[in-house]
Amino acid sequence: MSKQGHKNPPASGAARTHSSDSSLVGNSAEHRSLLKPLAEVPAPEKWLYSNREAMASVQRGLGEAAQSALEDRGSFAEFVS
């Protein structure tokens, strides 16, 4: 199978968006063309999708944020380089 990217040009006057999703293209045993959609994840974020515990924590945090159930812990400026 080969990987094929696709980009759709924006309509006139439309906001420009970018999609990096792509597809695997191949043939079935019956010689039919097959497209398997793929979603691409940026390399620095790939670890999150491989770590179920971390992903669950992020999902919990997003749920709490949606319900405004967050606790202010002050500034984290000392941890930023």
C-alpha positions as CSV (number, residue, x, y, z in Angstrom):
1,M,0.0,0.0,0.0
2,S,1.2,3.5,-0.7
3,K,0.5,6.6,1.3
4,Q,-1.4,9.3,-0.5
5,G,-1.8,12.8,0.9
6,H,-4.7,15.0,-0.2
7,K,-5.4,18.7,0.1
8,N,-8.6,20.5,-0.8
9,P,-8.2,24.1,-1.9
10,P,-10.4,26.5,0.0
11,A,-13.4,27.9,-1.7
12,S,-13.2,31.5,-2.8
13,G,-13.4,33.7,0.2
14,A,-13.3,30.8,2.7
15,A,-10.9,30.6,5.6
16,R,-7.7,28.6,4.8
17,T,-7.5,25.4,6.6
18,H,-4.9,22.6,6.4
19,S,-5.5,18.9,6.7
20,S,-2.6,16.5,7.0
21,D,-4.8,13.4,7.0
22,S,-3.9,10.8,4.4
23,S,-4.9,7.4,3.1
24,L,-3.3,4.1,2.4
25,V,-4.1,2.9,-1.1
26,G,-4.1,-0.7,-2.0
27,N,-5.9,-3.6,-3.8
28,S,-8.1,-6.3,-2.4
29,A,-7.8,-10.0,-3.4
30,E,-10.7,-9.2,-5.8
31,H,-8.5,-6.5,-7.5
32,R,-10.6,-3.7,-6.2
33,S,-9.0,-0.4,-5.1
34,L,-9.1,0.1,-1.3
35,L,-8.6,3.4,0.6
36,K,-7.9,3.2,4.3
37,P,-8.2,6.7,6.0
38,L,-5.3,7.6,8.3
39,A,-5.2,10.4,10.9
40,E,-1.8,11.8,11.4
41,V,-0.6,12.9,14.9
42,P,2.3,15.3,15.4
43,A,5.5,13.5,16.6
44,P,5.7,15.4,19.9
45,E,2.1,14.3,20.8
46,K,2.5,10.7,19.7
47,W,3.5,9.5,23.2
48,L,0.1,10.6,24.6
49,Y,-1.8,8.3,22.3
50,S,0.4,5.4,23.4
51,N,0.1,6.1,27.1
52,R,-3.5,5.2,28.3
53,E,-3.0,6.5,31.8
54,A,-1.8,9.9,30.5
55,M,-4.6,10.1,28.0
56,A,-7.2,9.3,30.7
57,S,-5.7,12.1,32.8
58,V,-5.9,14.6,29.9
59,Q,-9.5,13.5,29.2
60,R,-10.4,14.0,32.9
61,G,-8.9,17.4,32.9
62,L,-10.7,18.4,29.8
63,G,-14.0,17.2,31.3
64,E,-13.3,19.2,34.5
65,A,-12.5,22.3,32.4
66,A,-15.7,21.9,30.5
67,Q,-17.6,21.9,33.8
68,S,-15.5,24.7,35.3
69,A,-14.4,22.4,38.1
70,L,-10.8,23.5,38.0
71,E,-8.7,24.6,41.1
72,D,-6.4,27.5,40.7
73,R,-2.9,26.4,41.7
74,G,-1.2,29.7,41.0
75,S,1.6,30.5,38.6
76,F,3.8,27.8,37.0
77,A,6.3,30.4,35.7
78,E,9.2,28.9,37.8
79,F,8.9,25.7,35.7
80,V,9.2,27.5,32.3
81,S,12.7,28.0,30.9
